[in-house]
Amino acid sequence: MNNKKLFVGSLPWAVDDAKLAEIFAQAGNVVSAQVVKDRETGRSRGFGFVEMSTDEEAQAAVNNLNGTDMEGRKIVVNIARPREDR
């Protein structure tokens, strides 16, 4: 079961991919970190995805970072659900 990909919500607008990776590095090895941006404006949409190298690290990130304060906002961290076909 691949539970290494995390959904991260309620991100402050100023957070970029590098900052997201830096924060999640506390929990383990970050494979990728991407803040989702609006196609038209290029601004952050306030959420992103982080992929950890193991399921254990991903679970540690959820346990340690969900509900923590990031620049005045409480972030939401959970295991990402598979993308549903549209």
Secondary structure, 3 states (H helix, E strand, C coil): CCCCEEEEECCCCCCCHHHHHHHHCCCCCEEEEEEEECCCCCCEEEEEEEEECCHHHHHHHHHHHCCCEECCEECEEEECCCCCCC
